[in-house]
Amino acid sequence: MYTALYDPEVCGDLIAPARVRTSFLQRVPLGNRFFRALAPLYPAAFESFDLSAYDLVVSSTTAWAKGVRTAPGAVHVCYINTPSRFLFAYDRYVGGFGLRTALKPLIASLAAWDRQAALRPTAFIANSRNVADRVRQYYGREAFVLHCPADVDRFTLGRGDGDYFLVLSRLLPYKAIDRAIDAAALAGVKLRVAGTGPALENLRARARGTTTEILGYVPDDQINALVGAARAVIVPGEEDFGLVPLEAAAAGRPAIALGAGGALETIVDGVTGAFFDEPNAASLANVLRGFVPERFDAKRLRAHAEQFSPARFTERLRAMVGEIVQRSKNGASRFVAPSESETSDAERAQA
């Protein structure tokens, strides 16, 4: 397992420390705490790994890991969660006009590297059709689609007996959590926001005197109860995939999401949740006012979430990687996802 930075206190129960190989950035003082500031160094960090001993490399990335260099003839399968956000959502991803202006030359150079790095993988597997469309648009590459897994066993069915809606998210500007705060105030409903991130203090200031309570960091062992008691979970911005609605469904709770992006692939309208149409607080508030959680069946929600279990994901990923490797052995220098008229073994494995 190769990674730029590693914090055993956060990840030690996921990956055995003896398996982890870190980059030179691991030696930067406080690097794990201020990892966003190291962005200009990530291309060099991932390119520095010596992967010459490996015939197969599988990367998981939103930006940097797709740029690793592999041995001639090796197969590199990149599981991509989204193309780099500074390519298509720069204004929303980097907060503050002054900061955005100052960083533009740096971002331009990173974007140039990013597009070159996107030529390196043998094949892309996208975590949603939404992301596959972005891969085509920004990198000119086709991608298989394999929805990422939801840790359904982390959740048990809740009763929805709380009096609040819930946002469970990293607190970043592009997550549009301010939209949920404003919508809750317009609708006169209680909202709790759980999570941490750079936007925490700004959101606390926005929520002051409203119907929203900013919880900040919530320990993992309390998340299940928090989600299970909520009337519904809100996804106020466009998501790459839409994992939170599946986590809510695993706890038997519906989701309310913007009708765009990955949420369209993880929410069944009227069965596991509801959509609001316009990316503004008024549109979300209209849904909140008339939302009836009792219309949603908890067991049906759970069954929906279980379709995205880690075991099913692992089985499908192995099938896709195996097919890509086989095609490479048959002489394909770069894997291209099949057209609609061609059905592959990997696609059949998803059915």
Secondary structure per residue as TSV (DSSP state, phi and psi in degrees):
chain	resnum	aa	ss	phi	psi
A	1	M	-	360.0	114.7
A	2	Y	E	-107.3	132.2
A	3	T	E	-151.9	153.6
A	4	A	S	-65.1	-46.4
A	5	L	-	-135.7	151.5
A	6	Y	-	-143.2	128.4
A	7	D	-	-118.9	103.3
A	8	P	H	-62.5	-24.6
A	9	E	H	-68.0	-27.4
A	10	V	H	-93.6	-40.3
A	11	C	H	-113.1	0.7
A	12	G	T	-60.2	-27.4
A	13	D	T	-88.4	-3.2
A	14	L	T	-99.5	-42.7
A	15	I	S	-130.0	128.9
A	16	A	-	-61.9	127.0
A	17	P	G	-53.2	-31.9
A	18	A	G	-66.0	-19.4
A	19	R	G	-87.0	-11.5
A	20	V	-	-90.3	133.5
A	21	R	E	-119.7	120.8
A	22	T	E	-104.3	165.6
A	23	S	-	-88.4	-179.0
A	24	F	G	-63.0	-17.2
A	25	L	G	-68.4	-20.4
A	26	Q	G	-60.7	-23.6
A	27	R	G	-87.4	-3.9
A	28	V	S	-75.2	124.6
A	29	P	T	-57.3	132.4
A	30	L	T	61.2	20.9
A	31	G	T	-60.3	-38.7
A	32	N	T	-65.7	-29.1
A	33	R	T	-81.2	-39.7
A	34	F	S	-111.6	44.9
A	35	F	G	-64.6	-29.4
A	36	R	G	-64.6	-32.9
A	37	A	G	-69.5	-14.6
A	38	L	G	-89.0	6.3
A	39	A	G	-49.7	-42.5
A	40	P	G	-63.0	-17.6
A	41	L	G	-97.4	-10.1
A	42	Y	H	-64.2	-38.9
A	43	P	H	-56.3	-47.1
A	44	A	H	-65.0	-35.8
A	45	A	H	-62.5	-46.9
A	46	F	H	-74.4	-32.2
A	47	E	H	-71.4	-17.3
A	48	S	T	-79.0	-15.2
A	49	F	-	-68.2	134.6
A	50	D	-	-91.3	101.6
A	51	L	B	-108.6	20.1
A	52	S	T	-64.7	-19.1
A	53	A	T	-83.2	-5.6
A	54	Y	-	-107.3	134.6
A	55	D	S	-84.8	-23.5
A	56	L	E	-136.2	129.0
A	57	V	E	-126.3	129.2
A	58	V	E	-114.7	119.8
A	59	S	E	-109.2	153.5
A	60	S	E	-126.8	125.3
A	61	T	E	-152.0	155.5
A	62	T	S	-116.0	-12.0
A	63	A	S	-153.1	-64.5
A	64	W	S	-94.4	-37.0
A	65	A	G	-65.7	-22.5
A	66	K	G	-65.2	-15.3
A	67	G	G	-88.2	5.9
A	68	V	-	-62.2	151.9
A	69	R	-	-102.0	131.5
A	70	T	B	-116.4	169.2
A	71	A	-	-69.0	151.0
A	72	P	T	-55.6	131.2
A	73	G	T	87.1	-11.2
A	74	A	-	-71.9	153.3
A	75	V	E	-99.2	128.1
A	76	H	E	-120.0	110.7
A	77	V	E	-102.0	121.3
A	78	C	E	-105.9	115.5
A	79	Y	E	-86.3	111.3
A	80	I	E	-108.8	124.1
A	81	N	S	-86.1	-23.9
A	82	T	-	-178.0	149.1
A	83	P	S	-59.8	158.9
A	84	S	-	-55.1	130.9
A	85	R	H	-67.0	-23.6
A	86	F	H	-72.4	-5.9
A	87	L	H	-83.6	-36.0
A	88	F	H	-128.1	-9.7
A	89	A	-	-139.7	39.0
A	90	Y	H	-59.4	-46.2
A	91	D	H	-64.0	-32.1
A	92	R	H	-86.0	-28.1
A	93	Y	H	-80.1	-36.7
A	94	V	S	-104.2	114.6
A	95	G	-	-79.4	146.8
A	96	G	S	88.2	122.5
A	97	F	H	-60.8	-43.7
A	98	G	H	-61.8	-42.9
A	99	L	H	-66.1	-41.6
A	100	R	H	-60.5	-41.7
A	101	T	H	-66.1	-44.0
A	102	A	H	-65.1	-32.2
A	103	L	H	-90.2	-3.7
A	104	K	H	-57.3	-44.3
A	105	P	H	-62.0	-40.8
A	106	L	H	-64.4	-44.8
A	107	I	H	-63.2	-36.3
A	108	A	H	-61.8	-40.4
A	109	S	H	-70.0	-38.2
A	110	L	H	-66.2	-37.4
A	111	A	H	-65.2	-38.3
A	112	A	H	-64.1	-43.4
A	113	W	H	-62.1	-41.7
A	114	D	H	-60.6	-43.3
A	115	R	H	-68.1	-36.2
A	116	Q	H	-68.0	-41.4
A	117	A	H	-62.6	-31.0
A	118	A	T	-69.0	-10.9
A	119	L	T	-84.4	-12.9
A	120	R	S	-78.1	-42.3
A	121	P	-	-61.1	145.9
A	122	T	S	-64.9	-39.3
A	123	A	E	-153.6	152.2
A	124	F	E	-109.6	140.2
A	125	I	E	-121.0	117.5
A	126	A	E	-91.6	150.8
A	127	N	S	-81.1	-2.4
A	128	S	S	-166.9	163.2
A	129	R	H	-64.3	-34.0
A	130	N	H	-56.9	-47.4
A	131	V	H	-71.8	-35.4
A	132	A	H	-59.9	-38.1
A	133	D	H	-63.7	-39.3
A	134	R	H	-67.1	-39.2
A	135	V	H	-59.6	-42.1
A	136	R	H	-65.3	-42.2
A	137	Q	H	-70.5	-44.8
A	138	Y	H	-96.3	-23.5
A	139	Y	H	-116.3	-9.6
A	140	G	-	65.9	27.6
A	141	R	-	-119.4	149.1
A	142	E	-	-91.2	157.9
A	143	A	E	-145.0	142.7
A	144	F	E	-67.2	162.5
A	145	V	E	-120.5	124.9
A	146	L	-	-139.6	106.0
A	147	H	-	-59.6	136.9
A	148	C	-	-71.1	158.8
A	149	P	-	-81.2	153.7
A	150	A	-	-112.3	134.0
A	151	D	-	-79.1	75.3
A	152	V	G	-65.2	-29.3
A	153	D	G	-70.6	-10.2
A	154	R	G	-74.3	-16.1
A	155	F	-	-120.3	149.4
A	156	T	-	-123.7	159.8
A	157	L	-	-63.6	126.4
A	158	G	-	-96.4	176.9
A	159	R	-	-105.2	-9.1
A	160	G	-	62.2	31.0
A	161	D	-	-93.2	9.9
A	162	G	S	-82.0	166.8
A	163	D	S	-105.0	24.7
A	164	Y	E	-133.3	154.3
A	165	F	E	-92.4	163.2
A	166	L	E	-135.7	135.1
A	167	V	E	-110.6	125.4
A	168	L	E	-121.6	107.5
A	169	S	S	-165.2	156.5
A	170	R	-	-66.7	143.0
A	171	L	-	-94.3	84.9
A	172	L	-	-123.9	151.2
A	173	P	G	-55.4	-41.3
A	174	Y	G	-70.9	-11.1
A	175	K	G	-73.7	-12.0
A	176	A	-	58.6	37.1
A	177	I	H	-69.9	-26.4
A	178	D	H	-59.5	-32.1
A	179	R	H	-63.6	-40.5
A	180	A	H	-68.1	-39.2
A	181	I	H	-61.9	-46.7
A	182	D	H	-65.9	-39.0
A	183	A	H	-66.3	-41.4
A	184	A	H	-61.4	-39.7
A	185	A	H	-65.0	-41.7
A	186	L	H	-64.8	-39.5
A	187	A	H	-83.7	-13.2
A	188	G	T	69.7	36.5
A	189	V	-	-118.5	157.8
A	190	K	E	-82.7	140.3
A	191	L	E	-133.1	136.6
A	192	R	E	-115.5	139.6
A	193	V	E	-119.6	118.2
A	194	A	E	-113.0	129.6
A	195	G	-	146.0	169.8
A	196	T	-	-130.5	165.6
A	197	G	S	155.9	177.8
A	198	P	T	-60.7	-24.0
A	199	A	T	-88.9	6.6
A	200	L	H	-56.4	-52.3
A	201	E	H	-67.4	-38.4
A	202	N	H	-62.6	-39.4
A	203	L	H	-70.6	-37.2
A	204	R	H	-60.4	-42.1
A	205	A	H	-64.6	-40.3
A	206	R	H	-67.7	-34.6
A	207	A	H	-81.3	-13.1
A	208	R	T	-60.2	125.7
A	209	G	T	81.5	7.8
A	210	T	S	-108.0	-168.6
A	211	T	S	-87.2	7.1
A	212	T	E	-102.4	138.8
A	213	E	E	-113.7	122.0
A	214	I	E	-89.9	112.7
A	215	L	E	-84.7	-25.5
A	216	G	E	72.0	-147.1
A	217	Y	-	-66.5	132.4
A	218	V	-	-122.4	124.4
A	219	P	-	-58.8	150.4
A	220	D	H	-55.6	-37.1
A	221	D	H	-73.0	-4.9
A	222	Q	H	-107.1	-8.8
A	223	I	H	-65.6	-42.9
A	224	N	H	-56.0	-48.7
A	225	A	H	-65.6	-38.6
A	226	L	H	-64.2	-44.9
A	227	V	H	-70.2	-42.7
A	228	G	H	-64.6	-24.8
A	229	A	H	-91.9	-12.2
A	230	A	S	-69.6	149.2
A	231	R	S	-64.4	-41.9
A	232	A	-	-166.9	159.9
A	233	V	E	-97.6	138.3
A	234	I	E	-107.4	133.4
A	235	V	E	-116.0	95.5
A	236	P	-	-80.7	-17.4
A	237	G	S	-118.7	174.0
A	238	E	-	-75.3	126.3
A	239	E	B	-105.9	153.0
A	240	D	S	-64.5	-45.2
A	241	F	S	-123.0	-59.4
A	242	G	-	108.0	55.1
A	243	L	H	-74.4	-39.8
A	244	V	H	-58.4	-41.3
A	245	P	H	-59.0	-32.0
A	246	L	H	-73.3	-38.2
A	247	E	H	-64.3	-40.2
A	248	A	H	-62.5	-43.8
A	249	A	H	-62.3	-36.7
A	250	A	H	-62.5	-27.4
A	251	A	T	-93.3	7.6
A	252	G	T	78.1	19.5
A	253	R	-	-116.0	141.1
A	254	P	-	-76.9	170.3
A	255	A	E	-127.0	150.2
A	256	I	E	-119.5	122.2
A	257	A	E	-139.2	156.1
A	258	L	E	-61.2	133.5
A	259	G	S	-77.5	65.1
A	260	A	S	-159.0	162.2
A	261	G	B	66.9	-151.3
A	262	G	T	-67.6	-22.2
A	263	A	H	-60.8	-27.0
A	264	L	H	-65.2	-18.1
A	265	E	H	-99.4	-10.9
A	266	T	H	-120.5	-4.7
A	267	I	-	-119.3	130.6
A	268	V	-	-98.2	112.8
A	269	D	B	-58.7	126.4
A	270	G	T	83.2	-10.5
A	271	V	T	-112.8	-47.2
A	272	T	T	-117.9	1.2
A	273	G	E	170.1	-167.7
A	274	A	E	-141.9	157.6
A	275	F	E	-114.8	150.1
A	276	F	E	-110.5	146.6
A	277	D	S	-87.9	-37.2
A	278	E	S	-108.2	142.2
A	279	P	S	-78.1	61.6
A	280	N	S	-147.4	165.2
A	281	A	H	-66.0	-36.0
A	282	A	H	-63.4	-41.7
A	283	S	H	-64.3	-43.5
A	284	L	H	-65.8	-40.8
A	285	A	H	-60.8	-37.0
A	286	N	H	-61.0	-39.1
A	287	V	H	-70.6	-41.2
A	288	L	H	-61.7	-38.9
A	289	R	H	-61.5	-40.0
A	290	G	T	-102.3	11.9
A	291	F	-	-77.5	131.4
A	292	V	-	-121.6	98.5
A	293	P	G	-60.4	-28.9
A	294	E	G	-65.9	-13.5
A	295	R	G	-73.6	-12.9
A	296	F	S	-103.7	131.6
A	297	D	-	-87.4	121.0
A	298	A	H	-61.8	-40.6
A	299	K	H	-68.3	-35.6
A	300	R	H	-67.9	-38.1
A	301	L	H	-60.6	-46.0
A	302	R	H	-61.1	-43.9
A	303	A	H	-61.1	-37.8
A	304	H	H	-62.5	-45.7
A	305	A	H	-63.4	-35.5
A	306	E	H	-67.1	-16.5
A	307	Q	T	-65.6	-17.1
A	308	F	T	-110.1	29.4
A	309	S	-	-67.5	153.3
A	310	P	H	-57.5	-36.1
A	311	A	H	-63.6	-43.5
A	312	R	H	-67.0	-38.2
A	313	F	H	-61.1	-47.3
A	314	T	H	-60.1	-43.4
A	315	E	H	-60.9	-44.8
A	316	R	H	-70.9	-39.0
A	317	L	H	-62.9	-43.0
A	318	R	H	-59.5	-41.6
A	319	A	H	-63.7	-42.7
A	320	M	H	-66.6	-47.5
A	321	V	H	-61.7	-41.2
A	322	G	H	-60.2	-41.0
A	323	E	H	-67.6	-40.0
A	324	I	H	-63.2	-43.4
A	325	V	H	-61.2	-43.7
A	326	Q	H	-63.5	-43.4
A	327	R	H	-63.2	-37.5
A	328	S	H	-63.6	-40.8
A	329	K	H	-63.9	-29.0
A	330	N	T	-82.6	3.6
A	331	G	T	110.8	-0.6
A	332	A	-	-77.7	120.9
A	333	S	S	-78.7	-25.3
A	334	R	S	-144.1	132.1
A	335	F	-	-80.8	134.5
A	336	V	-	-119.5	127.2
A	337	A	-	-59.3	140.6
A	338	P	-	-66.8	154.4
A	339	S	-	-75.3	175.5
A	340	E	T	-63.3	-24.1
A	341	S	T	-83.9	-5.1
A	342	E	-	-121.3	122.3
A	343	T	-	-102.4	124.4
A	344	S	-	-98.6	163.4
A	345	D	H	-57.9	-39.9
A	346	A	H	-64.5	-40.4
A	347	E	H	-67.5	-38.1
A	348	R	H	-63.3	-31.9
A	349	A	H	-66.5	-24.4
A	350	Q	H	-78.7	-22.0
A	351	A	-	-68.8	360.0
